[in-house]
Amino acid sequence: MGRYETPDYSVVLSEDSFEIREYSEFNVVEYDNDADPYISRGFGTLFSYISDNNKQNQKISMTVPVIEEIRQDKMKMAFVVSKKLKDNIPEPNDSNLKIRKFDTGTFAVIKYSGFSNKEKESKMIQRLEEWYTGKGYIRISNYMLAFFNPPITPPMFRRNEIMVRVEKQ
């Protein structure tokens, strides 16, 4: 995990597995496909993009985390774009991929290990919400899942996070 680039952030508050973070702006390439609401083809499409399936036929370094946005009607998945490509991000060939900015902001985060699943994610979201509301924050975005490891990583070494954009009440 340490060999992959991650977005820049500073920790404002840290307690156990919870953090309030200030993220700097970064770019993502996002998979958003109405015909694939559960993003079953998301990772493959994004991996193809970074492997060289883009208008410049350019290989792009893998970064972490892979981010999944949880929405009522469907999900989105995104790869973080390396900082060195900030001003020259290769244009996707696939119409379901879009380049977008992930704006600077404050996020509440809970970190957990093991395999992630809907039941565990629901419990983590509930714990996170109780924690950040207790600290005087309110949610201003959808929840996002952040995955940091390749699929072959043993459960005890996996790093997962749930994050949400927040602001002080």
N, C-alpha and C positions, 0 to 999 in steps of 0.2 A: 504494500500500500504506500509506503513512504516514497517510492520512486515515481508516483504519479502526481501531477500538478493538481492543486485544489484552489478554489476561489479564496481570495484574501478576506479575512475578517478579524475583528478583535473581540475578545470576550469581555462583556460588561459585568456579568454576574455568573457565578458558577456554584452550584450546589448539587452534590452527588452526581446523578446522571443528567441534570438539567443545566442549560446555559441560556443566557440572553446574549446574543451576538449582534454586532454591527458589521454588516457585509458591505464591501466595496462593490461598485458596479462590475459586472462581468457579462460576457456573451454566452449564449447557448444556441445549439441547433436543436429545434424542438420538433418532435413527431406529433402531429395532430391530424387524425384521420377519422371522420365521421363514420366511415364504413368499418372501422376497427375500434369500437369504443373501449374495449378492454386491453388495448395496445399489444395484442398478441404478436403483431409483426413489428412493433416499435423498435426493440433492441436490434433485430436483424437489419432493419432499414437504416438505423443510425450507424451500426457497425459497418455496413456497406459504404455509407457516406465517408466515414473516416478512413476506410481501406483504400479509397481512391475513386469511388463512384460519386464524383462531383464534377462540375464544369471544368475545373482546372486539372482533373485527373491527379490530384495531389493526396498523398498519404498524410494523415493528420495524427498527431500523438494522442494516445488515450489519456484522459483525465478522469478525475473522480470528484464528486460522486455522480452517478447516474441518478437523475431526479425524476420522480413520477408525481404529477399533480393529481390529487384526488378531487374529482368534481362529481356533482350529482348525476349528470347524464353520461359522462365518459371520462376517460383519463387521458393525460398527455405524458410524454416521456421526453427527456432532454439530456443531451451531453453538454458538458461545460467545454467551451472553446478555449484552447491554450492562449495565454496572454500574448505570446509572440505573434499570434495571428490576428490580434485585435483590429488592426487596420486593413487586413487583407484576408478576410474569411472566405474560403472557397464557396461558391454558389452551389447549392444542392441541385442535383438532377431530378430528384423525386419531388413531385408537387406536394407531398404530405410533410415535407421538411421545410422549416422556416428558420431563418436566423433572427434572433431577437435579443434585446438587452434585458438583463436581469438587474433591475434598478437597486441602487444603494438602499439599505434599510435595516431595520431592527427585526430580529427573528428570535422566537423562543424555540428551543431545541431540546429534545430528549434523545439520549444515546442508548442503544441496546445491542446485544449480540445475538448470535444464533440465526436460525432461518426465520424469515419474516413471513407472516401469513395474516389473513384478514382478522382473525380473532386477536392475535398479539397486537396488531396495528391498532385495533379499536381500543384495547386496554391502554396502550401507550398514549394514544390521543387523549383519552380521558384523564390519565395521570398528568400529561403535559398541560391540558387545559386547567385543571385544578391548580397546578403550580403557578402558571403565569398569571391567572386571574388573582390568585392570592398575593402576587407581587405588584398588583395594580395595573396590569396590562390588559388590553382587549385585542381580539383577533381581527385582522383586516384583510385576510386572504384565505384561500383554500389551504388545507394541509398538504404537505409535500413529503414524500418518502425519499430518502437519500441512501443509496447503496454504494459501498466503497470497495467491495471485493469481487474477484472473479468467482464464477459459480462453483469452482472446485475447492474453494477455501473451506476448511472444516468449520462447523458451526461455532465452536468456542472461540475462534479467531476472527469471526465475521464482525464487521462494524456496520451498523445501520443507524439511521437517525430519522426522526420525524421532526419537521420544521414548519413554522407558520410565521407569517409576517404579523407583527404586533406593534401597538403604540401605547404609550402611557395614557391612562384615563385622566 
